[in-house]
């Protein structure tokens, strides 16, 4: 309103000023009225023009706002974003500015999405070309939503990882293929093999079919390599056997050392040539070869615990007509024995272990009964005893384990497992029974020998033994030396009887009286008529001797044949004491 009042006041002043100027100039009244109307028209036209321009501006703003809002709604729909909402209380200009700014942002967002989509599509095509896969299903013209772009990125990330895995697998398999081809001395033949062996690893198509074909090629090469190795192994085994049978010198063997390790084509050819050469030599020295095979057969008979009947069943073993047919029969028998031994190796090794332990146990048990072992001061006595005790415990456990294995074997094969023509457990029980019988026999022999020695000592006195360094407690001090029939001897009253009846007396130099004389002599003591204590001990020893005599045979024999023994000794002592 102030601007309007000022404009009206200015217009009035302007008209007054114009009137004054016109009067001074002397313009007539009619012209002054006309000029006043022109001023009004000019002012009105100018105001109308200004109003029209502002109206046009308003129309443009309204139209722009409507256009922006429409385009914004379309973009929000394409981008799957919430629709644009106008702010309340905004002027037309502010609304137009906000709409225009929001539209520019939405267009930039759309542009970014489309550029990202374009990049993902390009990467997808590249991976599809390398891996021969189907492209990701997505509309390339429309703006993708954020969820779809995220899924596209995740798909390409997984595809990239798969491509890296396939590439690593391809590189690894390629290296193995190169090694196999080098070992087989083989060159690429097919186009696929050439693509595999090409130096450009990135140009190889990493499709599932190609990876599968790659693995198949590697497996085929490995099979060929394994066949060559088995073939070489068989040739080497054959060569070793022929070397041993033909007794080839070591110098000639070393000439083939290079081919005894590698399994390449040239190695196979060299081994085949050597086998052919040795076969010719084998035919030329048929007798020595068959004898060598017979020695090998005998070795396997021993390992397999063949009985004499089983050995005799192979009749060609005794044939002296050394022909190629006989050689073939022996070689077939060796192969059969080898297979039989390998099939039952665990059992045979267990039985061999039992036999070794059994032999060691018998040796240790024999040493345990040897009195000379007590002279050993090196500590072996304790070790041997501990070892013998351990074997006593381990042998039954081993027998139990072997019995379980044999039971399983017999159930699987439906026949008995024989060792030296009889069941293993029967063989074991036979060994134990024989051992116990031998021990009882040795014990009885020792008892008989001891009894016999005691009898001889009582008749003739004990033989001189090496005196011990230490005097036994209670041993009487030697007495004076007396002469009897010109012979000096120790005159200890009790030494002769106690040593003679106790097993430690020395052979006396006194002439024993004849049996008839000894019967009539009475027992006398050196100074008194009492019975000496030695006589009591003698009686005890005699009674003990009779008790220890097996089956009472020795006691009856003493009663019948040696009733004079005690009287003879006592008579000799009485003569000696006088």
C-alpha angles and dihedrals in degrees: 000000000000090000090049093049091048090050092051091047091048091048091051092049090048092052091048090050091048090051091052092049092048091050092050090050090047099236112171122252095251092053091046090055090047091049090049090053089050090053090052092047092049093049091046092049092049092050092045090051092051091047091050092050092051090047088053090049090052091050091050092050092050092047092047092049091050091048093048092048092049093049091044091054091050092050092047088052092049093045091042092235128141114274121265114263122205119233117243119244096023121140122237092257092048091047090050092049093048093048092047093049093047090049092053090051092049091050091051090050090051091049091052092050092050092048091049090048090050091051092048091049091051092050090046091054091049093051091045090054091051098042099028093233132146116267119251112272107245137132106254095194103052127066107265118227120244093253091054092048090050091051090047091052092048091049092052092046090054091045090051091051090048090050091051091048091049091047092051089047090049092050092048094047090044091056091051091047091052090051092048093048090049091050091047091044088230130148128211111277109171127055090248092055089049090052090050094049092046114116092228100087094173092060094061115105108240097204123147090248092052093048090049091048089048091054091046091052091050092049091050091050091047090050090051090048092048090049089051091048092049089046091050091045091053091047091049092049090049091048092049091051092048091046090054094044094045092039093229112193119254092243092062091046093054090056087070096043093108092058093046091073110035125063103204126132094265090049091054091050091050092048092048090051090050092050091051090049092050092046089057090050090047092055089048093053100037098151097052091045093052091047090051090051090049089054089051091048090051089052092053091045087057093046092048093044094236115188122231090258092053091050093048089052089074096075098176087069088078097041114114096191098102103204135146090257090055089049091052091051091052093047090050090050091051091051091049092049092047092051091046091050094046092048091054100027094125092054095045092047090050091051091047089051090050091051092049091050091045092052090048091048091052091050092050092045090052090051090049089062094047111100092203091070090078089069089067112105099173096091095253091119093067092043093051092048092050091047091050091050091050091051090050088058099038098047095065090046091051090047090051092050092048091049091055091049092047091049091053091047092050091049092051096045100033095227140085122275106230131198115195089346097308140077113282095232090050088050091051093047089048091054092049092047091049090049093051091046091051091049092051090047092051091047091052091047091052091051093049091047091050092048092049091048090051091052092050091048090053091049102041107011127251124296119253112272131191107272117239119249093236124058114237114243112262095024108145120240112255113259131217122309114251130187123234120179089343094306124112120220140159112276101205104147098217102028097084098050097039093047094043096048095036094054099251106085124124125239106269120228091212114113108246113232119244118270093254092053094047092054092061098047122098126215114260134179124224097254112358137043094241123113110256122236090245088067091058091050090048090055091050092050091049092050090046090049091052092050093052094049108107118242090356091270096123092048092055090046090053090050093050103037107020108038088127096060100094094040090048093054093042091048090052091050092049090051089047092049092050 
